[in-house]
């Protein structure tokens, strides 16, 4: 009886890795590294601050989520906040300068995404008009 040997030829595919953090600089010259919050982290933040507070969308979107995104300020590491007090400590650490830098960064990302969607919608509309 003859033997058959099967060798699997696996090719390495280079998948571009997303950067672990997005880096911004505030007006004080501090380097702030932001983490991208996944759904689990977002839900933990809601549970940490409590149901009543988490229903305040202005506070959550304008203060808690940006503060929770901060992983590093210069060389200092900050863990993920699990209470209102920890969010407030981060807000105090960031100050107006840090929060302004984060808000400008998030707004620029929003505008870029909005522009991308508008271009895609226009392209789809133009393609539909050709038919």
C-alpha positions in Angstrom: 0.0 0.0 0.0 1.4 3.4 -0.9 1.5 6.3 1.5 0.2 9.8 0.6 1.6 12.8 2.4 -0.4 16.0 2.3 1.4 19.2 3.0 -0.6 22.3 3.5 0.9 25.3 1.9 -0.2 28.3 4.1 0.6 31.7 2.8 1.1 34.5 5.2 -1.2 37.3 4.6 -0.2 40.7 5.9 -3.2 42.3 7.5 -2.6 45.9 8.3 -3.0 46.4 12.0 -5.0 49.2 13.4 -3.0 51.4 15.7 -3.6 50.5 19.3 -4.1 54.2 20.2 -4.8 57.4 18.4 -2.4 60.1 19.5 -3.3 63.8 19.8 -1.5 66.8 21.3 -3.3 69.4 23.4 -2.5 73.2 23.6 -0.2 72.5 26.6 1.9 70.2 24.4 0.8 67.1 26.2 0.6 63.9 24.2 -2.7 62.2 24.8 -3.3 58.6 23.6 -6.9 57.6 23.1 -8.2 54.1 23.1 -11.1 53.0 20.9 -13.8 51.8 23.2 -15.4 48.5 22.3 -19.0 47.7 23.2 -17.9 45.8 26.3 -16.0 48.8 27.6 -18.9 51.1 26.8 -21.3 48.9 28.7 -18.9 48.7 31.7 -18.8 52.5 31.8 -22.6 52.7 31.9 -22.7 50.1 34.7 -19.9 52.0 36.5 -21.5 55.4 36.5 -25.0 53.9 37.2 -28.2 53.8 35.4 -29.5 57.3 36.4 -26.3 59.1 35.4 -25.9 57.1 32.2 -29.3 58.3 31.0 -27.8 61.9 30.8 -26.6 61.7 27.2 -24.9 65.1 27.4 -22.7 64.0 30.3 -22.0 60.6 28.8 -21.2 61.7 25.3 -19.5 65.0 26.2 -17.6 64.0 29.3 -17.6 60.4 30.4 -16.9 58.7 27.0 -14.0 61.1 26.0 -12.5 60.7 29.5 -12.8 56.9 29.3 -11.0 57.0 26.0 -7.8 58.4 27.6 -5.1 55.7 28.0 -2.0 57.9 28.4 -1.2 61.5 29.0 2.5 61.8 28.2 4.1 58.9 29.9 1.4 58.4 32.5 -0.9 55.4 32.0 -4.6 55.6 33.0 -6.8 52.6 33.4 -10.3 52.4 32.4 -12.6 54.3 34.7 -15.2 52.3 36.6 -17.0 55.0 38.6 -18.1 58.6 38.4 -15.3 59.6 40.7 -12.7 58.1 38.3 -14.3 59.9 35.4 -14.1 63.2 37.3 -10.5 62.6 38.2 -9.7 62.2 34.5 -11.7 65.3 33.6 -9.7 67.2 36.2 -6.4 65.8 34.8 -7.4 66.7 31.2 -8.6 70.2 32.0 -10.0 72.5 29.3 -6.9 72.0 27.1 -7.1 68.2 27.0 -10.9 68.1 26.5 -10.7 70.7 23.7 -8.1 68.6 21.9 -10.2 65.4 22.3 -13.3 67.1 21.1 -11.6 68.6 18.1 -10.1 65.2 17.2 -13.5 63.5 17.5 -15.2 66.3 15.5 -12.6 65.9 12.7 -13.2 62.2 12.6 -16.9 62.8 12.4 -16.6 65.3 9.6 -14.3 63.0 7.6 -16.8 60.1 8.0 -19.7 62.3 7.1 -17.9 63.5 3.9 -17.0 59.9 3.0 -20.7 58.9 3.3 -21.8 61.9 1.3 -19.4 61.0 -1.5 -20.6 57.4 -1.5 -24.2 58.5 -1.6 -23.5 60.9 -4.5 -21.7 58.1 -6.4 -24.6 55.8 -5.9 -27.0 58.5 -7.1 -24.9 59.2 -10.2 -24.7 55.4 -10.9 -28.5 55.1 -10.6 -29.0 58.1 -12.9 -26.9 56.5 -15.6 -29.3 53.5 -15.7 
